[in-house]
């Protein structure tokens, strides 16, 4: 938790403002960071706000099955891919320009789409395709001959037969199929290393939503390391997370206009540099909400800064532990998360966040 909070502070204190053309939102970000966890000592689940590990694990199983449609995720009440699937749906229907992001028309159409996905499996099967994303690349990468490569099978075989190899990887970033994806892979490179009876994982993440995304990325890949270690008879040890473009969302106008004035940015970051105690972050939040333009009702929660400041004000709690059922990986990934993974001792701070994921 201390490492995660240090990164939150770094972004708010030294981050630079950037406009993201895909989400059409502004961000405050830094380039490059790294931290490491030892799974023998702790499971990296954020405790200064509530994280639902079931969602991360269900998404992990979905990746490991090599799927590219949101249907099975929706059936298990995992919905944070739905907006990306909707945007891909608009592209297929030629409606992308008619329904611009952050418009009332887009929001209304998405609610209708989301309702259909949740209630009609046939509709989800037909209109929920995301393209060749993430796990599809793990299980169905095509080589130069057009043959499918199952990276997961190759990974497991390699760890078992050539443990000292430096080729134990899962790569989701396929430039040849990138344009067909609803969104390019954020965590895109996973490299496993065997030292004796220990298995380590180093994950590299291209784009890092520090408030909503990263806590789930950390929990998910800690479980991934644990699963691969169990399957190959090894001890899960160190999980290293390397960040590239790492950012906090600032929302859209009028709220984001605050960040386009360099004097505002300088004053905000001056207050962040001066903060030495957790009690000071709610004071910075109060000042920020007073000085910044209000968010439109439709766009409420697209600015993550207020909730990041709330999170920084909370004292980290003791870390939980993870236990895995004794089930082969090929079977486990087709089961429900709670049947395979048990999290114990998780006692996070409970408070309501309004933050929304960027589509």
C-alpha positions as CSV (number, residue, x, y, z in Angstrom):
1,X,0.0,0.0,0.0
2,X,2.8,2.4,0.8
3,X,4.3,1.9,-2.7
4,X,0.9,2.5,-4.3
5,X,0.3,5.7,-2.2
6,X,3.8,6.9,-3.2
7,X,2.8,6.7,-6.8
8,X,-0.5,8.5,-6.2
9,X,1.5,11.3,-4.6
10,X,4.0,11.4,-7.4
11,X,1.3,11.9,-10.0
12,X,-0.5,14.6,-8.1
13,X,2.7,16.4,-7.1
14,X,4.8,16.1,-10.3
15,X,2.4,15.0,-13.1
16,X,1.9,16.8,-16.4
17,X,-1.4,17.5,-18.1
18,X,-2.2,15.5,-21.3
19,X,-5.2,15.1,-23.6
20,X,-6.0,11.5,-24.5
21,X,-7.6,11.3,-28.0
22,X,-9.1,7.8,-27.4
23,X,-11.1,8.7,-24.3
24,X,-11.3,12.4,-25.2
25,X,-10.4,13.2,-21.5
26,X,-7.6,15.0,-19.9
27,X,-5.2,13.3,-17.6
28,X,-2.4,14.2,-15.1
29,X,0.4,11.7,-15.6
30,X,4.0,10.7,-15.2
31,X,6.2,8.5,-17.5
32,X,7.8,5.5,-15.9
33,X,7.6,3.9,-12.4
34,X,8.1,0.6,-10.8
35,X,7.3,-1.3,-7.6
36,X,7.6,-4.8,-6.3
37,X,5.6,-7.1,-3.9
38,X,6.7,-10.4,-2.3
39,X,3.7,-12.7,-2.3
40,X,5.2,-14.8,0.5
41,X,4.6,-11.8,2.8
42,X,1.5,-10.2,1.5
43,X,-1.2,-10.1,-1.2
44,X,-1.4,-6.6,-3.0
45,X,-5.0,-5.7,-2.5
46,X,-5.6,-2.0,-1.9
47,X,-7.0,-1.4,1.6
48,X,-7.6,2.4,1.6
49,X,-10.8,1.8,-0.5
50,X,-12.9,-1.2,-1.3
51,X,-11.7,-3.3,-4.2
52,X,-13.8,-6.3,-5.3
53,X,-11.2,-9.0,-6.1
54,X,-13.8,-11.2,-7.7
55,X,-14.1,-8.9,-10.7
56,X,-10.3,-9.0,-11.3
57,X,-10.2,-12.8,-11.0
58,X,-13.2,-13.3,-13.3
59,X,-11.6,-11.1,-15.9
60,X,-8.3,-13.1,-15.5
61,X,-10.1,-16.4,-16.1
62,X,-11.8,-14.8,-19.1
63,X,-8.3,-13.9,-20.5
64,X,-6.9,-17.3,-19.7
65,X,-9.8,-18.9,-21.6
66,X,-8.7,-16.8,-24.6
67,X,-12.1,-15.1,-25.1
68,X,-12.9,-11.8,-26.9
69,X,-16.6,-11.3,-26.2
70,X,-18.1,-9.7,-23.1
71,X,-20.9,-12.3,-23.0
72,X,-19.4,-14.6,-20.3
73,X,-18.2,-11.5,-18.3
74,X,-21.7,-10.1,-18.3
75,X,-23.2,-13.4,-17.2
76,X,-20.8,-13.2,-14.2
77,X,-21.8,-9.6,-13.5
78,X,-18.5,-8.1,-14.7
79,X,-19.4,-5.0,-16.7
80,X,-16.4,-2.7,-16.9
81,X,-15.7,-3.9,-20.5
82,X,-19.2,-3.0,-21.7
83,X,-18.4,0.6,-22.7
84,X,-15.5,-0.5,-24.8
85,X,-17.7,-3.2,-26.4
86,X,-20.3,-0.5,-27.1
87,X,-17.8,1.8,-28.7
88,X,-16.7,-1.1,-30.9
89,X,-20.4,-1.8,-31.7
90,X,-20.8,1.8,-32.8
91,X,-17.8,1.4,-35.2
92,X,-19.2,-1.7,-36.8
93,X,-22.6,0.0,-37.3
94,X,-21.0,3.2,-38.7
95,X,-22.4,5.3,-35.8
96,X,-19.2,6.5,-34.2
97,X,-19.5,10.0,-35.6
98,X,-23.2,10.3,-35.0
99,X,-22.8,9.5,-31.3
100,X,-19.8,11.4,-30.0
101,X,-18.3,10.5,-26.6
102,X,-19.4,12.5,-23.6
103,X,-22.7,13.5,-25.3
104,X,-26.2,12.8,-24.0
105,X,-26.9,10.8,-27.1
106,X,-23.9,8.5,-26.4
107,X,-25.0,8.0,-22.8
108,X,-28.6,7.2,-23.7
109,X,-27.6,4.7,-26.4
110,X,-25.1,3.0,-24.1
111,X,-27.7,2.5,-21.4
112,X,-29.9,0.8,-24.0
113,X,-27.0,-1.3,-25.2
114,X,-26.0,-2.3,-21.7
115,X,-29.5,-3.3,-20.9
116,X,-29.7,-5.6,-23.9
117,X,-26.3,-7.2,-23.1
118,X,-27.4,-8.0,-19.6
119,X,-30.8,-9.4,-20.5
120,X,-30.3,-11.0,-23.9
121,X,-27.4,-13.6,-24.3
122,X,-28.0,-13.7,-28.0
123,X,-27.5,-10.0,-28.4
124,X,-24.4,-10.1,-26.3
125,X,-23.0,-12.9,-28.4
126,X,-23.7,-11.0,-31.6
127,X,-22.8,-7.4,-30.5
128,X,-20.4,-7.9,-27.6
129,X,-17.2,-8.7,-29.6
130,X,-14.2,-6.7,-28.6
131,X,-11.9,-7.9,-31.3
132,X,-8.6,-9.9,-30.7
133,X,-7.9,-8.4,-27.3
134,X,-5.7,-9.6,-24.4
135,X,-6.4,-13.2,-23.7
136,X,-7.3,-13.9,-27.3
137,X,-3.7,-13.1,-28.1
138,X,-2.5,-15.3,-25.2
139,X,-4.3,-18.3,-26.7
140,X,-4.7,-17.5,-30.4
141,X,-1.7,-15.5,-31.6
142,X,-1.2,-16.2,-35.3
143,X,2.4,-16.7,-36.6
144,X,3.7,-15.9,-40.1
145,X,2.2,-19.1,-41.5
146,X,-1.3,-18.2,-40.1
147,X,-1.1,-20.9,-37.5
148,X,-2.4,-20.3,-34.0
149,X,0.1,-20.2,-31.1
150,X,-1.2,-21.0,-27.6
151,X,1.2,-18.9,-25.5
152,X,-0.3,-20.2,-22.3
153,X,0.4,-23.8,-23.2
154,X,3.9,-22.9,-24.3
155,X,4.5,-21.0,-21.1
156,X,3.5,-23.9,-18.9
157,X,5.5,-26.4,-20.9
158,X,8.6,-24.1,-20.9
159,X,8.5,-23.6,-17.2
160,X,8.3,-27.3,-16.6
161,X,10.9,-28.5,-19.1
162,X,13.3,-25.5,-19.3
163,X,13.0,-23.6,-16.0
164,X,16.1,-21.5,-16.6
165,X,14.9,-20.2,-19.9
166,X,14.3,-16.5,-20.4
167,X,11.4,-17.1,-22.8
168,X,8.6,-17.6,-20.3
169,X,6.3,-14.9,-21.6
170,X,2.8,-13.9,-22.4
171,X,2.5,-11.1,-25.0
172,X,-0.8,-9.4,-25.6
173,X,0.5,-6.6,-27.9
174,X,0.1,-7.7,-31.5
175,X,0.7,-4.7,-33.8
176,X,-0.8,-6.5,-36.7
177,X,-4.2,-6.8,-35.0
178,X,-4.1,-3.7,-32.9
179,X,-6.6,-1.8,-35.1
180,X,-9.2,-4.6,-34.7
181,X,-9.1,-4.3,-30.9
182,X,-11.7,-2.3,-29.0
183,X,-8.7,-1.1,-26.9
184,X,-5.1,-2.0,-27.0
185,X,-3.8,-4.1,-24.1
186,X,-2.8,-2.0,-21.1
187,X,-0.8,-4.7,-19.2
188,X,0.8,-6.2,-22.3
189,X,3.9,-8.1,-21.3
190,X,4.2,-10.8,-18.6
191,X,7.5,-12.5,-18.1
192,X,8.0,-15.3,-15.6
193,X,11.4,-16.3,-14.2
194,X,12.2,-19.5,-12.2
195,X,14.9,-19.4,-9.4
196,X,15.2,-22.7,-7.8
197,X,11.7,-23.5,-6.5
198,X,10.5,-19.9,-6.7
199,X,8.5,-18.3,-9.6
200,X,8.7,-14.5,-10.2
201,X,6.5,-12.4,-12.5
202,X,7.4,-9.0,-14.1
203,X,4.5,-7.3,-15.8
204,X,4.8,-4.2,-18.0
205,X,1.8,-1.9,-18.4
206,X,1.5,0.5,-21.3
207,X,-1.3,2.7,-20.0
208,X,-2.1,2.9,-16.3
209,X,-5.3,4.3,-14.8
210,X,-3.9,4.8,-11.4
211,X,-7.2,5.1,-9.4
212,X,-9.6,2.6,-11.0
213,X,-7.4,0.3,-13.0
214,X,-4.1,-0.3,-11.3
215,X,-5.5,-1.8,-8.0
216,X,-7.3,-4.4,-10.1
217,X,-4.2,-5.0,-12.3
218,X,-2.1,-5.6,-9.2
219,X,-4.6,-8.0,-7.6
220,X,-5.2,-9.8,-10.9
221,X,-1.5,-10.4,-11.7
222,X,-0.7,-11.5,-8.2
223,X,-3.4,-14.2,-8.7
224,X,-2.0,-15.0,-12.1
225,X,1.5,-15.6,-10.6
226,X,0.0,-17.8,-7.9
227,X,-2.0,-19.9,-10.4
228,X,1.0,-20.4,-12.7
229,X,3.2,-21.3,-9.8
230,X,0.7,-23.8,-8.4
231,X,0.2,-25.4,-11.9
232,X,4.0,-25.9,-12.3
233,X,4.8,-27.0,-8.7
234,X,6.6,-23.8,-7.7
235,X,6.4,-21.2,-5.0
236,X,5.0,-17.8,-6.1
237,X,7.4,-15.1,-5.0
238,X,8.1,-11.6,-6.4
239,X,5.6,-9.7,-8.5
240,X,7.2,-6.6,-10.2
241,X,5.0,-4.0,-11.9
242,X,6.6,-1.6,-14.4
243,X,4.4,1.4,-15.4
244,X,4.8,3.5,-18.5
245,X,2.2,6.2,-19.1
246,X,0.7,6.4,-15.6
247,X,-2.2,8.8,-15.1
248,X,-5.1,10.2,-13.1
249,X,-8.2,11.2,-15.0
250,X,-9.2,14.9,-14.9
251,X,-12.5,14.5,-16.7
252,X,-13.9,16.8,-19.4
253,X,-14.8,20.5,-19.7
254,X,-15.8,22.4,-17.7
255,X,-14.0,20.6,-14.9
256,X,-10.9,19.9,-16.8
257,X,-10.5,23.6,-17.7
258,X,-9.0,24.1,-14.3
259,X,-6.0,22.1,-15.4
260,X,-5.4,24.0,-18.6
261,X,-4.3,27.0,-16.5
262,X,-0.7,26.6,-15.5
263,X,-1.2,28.8,-12.4
264,X,-3.8,26.4,-11.1
265,X,-1.6,23.4,-11.7
266,X,1.3,25.1,-9.9
267,X,-0.8,26.0,-6.9
268,X,-2.3,22.5,-6.6
269,X,1.1,20.9,-6.8
270,X,2.6,23.3,-4.4
271,X,-0.1,22.3,-1.9
272,X,0.7,18.6,-2.6
273,X,4.4,19.2,-2.0
274,X,3.7,20.9,1.3
275,X,1.4,18.0,2.6
276,X,3.1,16.0,5.3
277,X,0.1,14.4,7.1
278,X,-3.0,12.5,5.9
279,X,-5.2,15.2,7.4
280,X,-4.0,17.7,4.9
281,X,-5.4,15.9,1.8
282,X,-9.1,16.6,2.6
283,X,-8.1,20.2,2.9
284,X,-6.5,20.2,-0.5
285,X,-9.6,18.4,-1.8
286,X,-11.9,21.1,-0.3
287,X,-9.8,23.9,-1.9
288,X,-9.7,22.1,-5.3
289,X,-13.5,21.6,-5.4
290,X,-14.0,25.3,-4.5
291,X,-11.6,26.6,-7.2
292,X,-12.4,24.1,-10.0
293,X,-15.5,24.4,-12.2
294,X,-18.2,21.9,-11.3
295,X,-18.7,18.7,-13.3
296,X,-21.9,18.4,-15.3
297,X,-24.3,15.9,-13.9
298,X,-23.8,13.7,-16.9
299,X,-20.0,13.8,-16.4
300,X,-19.8,13.4,-12.6
301,X,-17.1,11.1,-11.6
302,X,-14.9,11.4,-14.7
303,X,-12.5,13.6,-12.6
304,X,-10.7,11.2,-10.2
305,X,-8.7,13.8,-8.3
306,X,-11.2,14.3,-5.4
307,X,-11.4,10.5,-4.7
308,X,-7.6,10.1,-5.0
309,X,-7.2,12.8,-2.3
310,X,-9.8,11.0,-0.2
311,X,-7.8,7.8,-0.6
312,X,-4.5,9.4,0.4
313,X,-6.2,10.5,3.7
314,X,-6.8,6.9,4.7
315,X,-4.4,4.9,6.8
316,X,-3.4,1.6,5.1
317,X,-4.7,-1.6,6.8
318,X,-3.0,-5.0,7.2
319,X,-2.8,-6.9,3.9
320,X,-5.1,-9.9,3.2
321,X,-4.0,-13.4,2.2
322,X,-4.9,-15.5,-0.8
323,X,-5.6,-19.2,-1.0
324,X,-6.1,-21.3,-4.1
325,X,-8.3,-24.5,-4.4
326,X,-6.4,-27.6,-5.5
327,X,-7.8,-27.6,-9.0
328,X,-5.9,-27.9,-12.3
329,X,-5.6,-24.6,-14.2
330,X,-7.5,-25.9,-17.2
331,X,-10.5,-26.6,-15.0
332,X,-10.2,-23.6,-12.7
333,X,-10.5,-21.0,-15.4
334,X,-13.9,-22.4,-16.4
335,X,-15.2,-22.1,-12.8
336,X,-16.4,-19.1,-10.8
337,X,-13.8,-17.0,-9.1
338,X,-15.0,-17.7,-5.6
339,X,-14.8,-21.5,-6.2
340,X,-11.1,-21.2,-6.9
341,X,-9.7,-18.2,-5.1
342,X,-10.3,-17.3,-1.4
343,X,-9.3,-13.9,0.0
344,X,-9.1,-13.8,3.8
345,X,-8.4,-10.9,6.2
346,X,-9.5,-8.2,3.9
347,X,-10.7,-5.2,5.9
348,X,-10.5,-2.0,3.7
349,X,-11.7,1.5,4.5
350,X,-15.3,1.7,3.2
351,X,-16.4,4.9,1.5
352,X,-18.3,5.6,-1.7
353,X,-16.4,6.7,-4.8
354,X,-18.0,8.5,-7.7
355,X,-15.2,7.7,-10.1
356,X,-16.1,6.3,-13.5
357,X,-13.9,4.4,-15.9
358,X,-13.0,6.1,-19.1
359,X,-14.3,4.4,-22.2
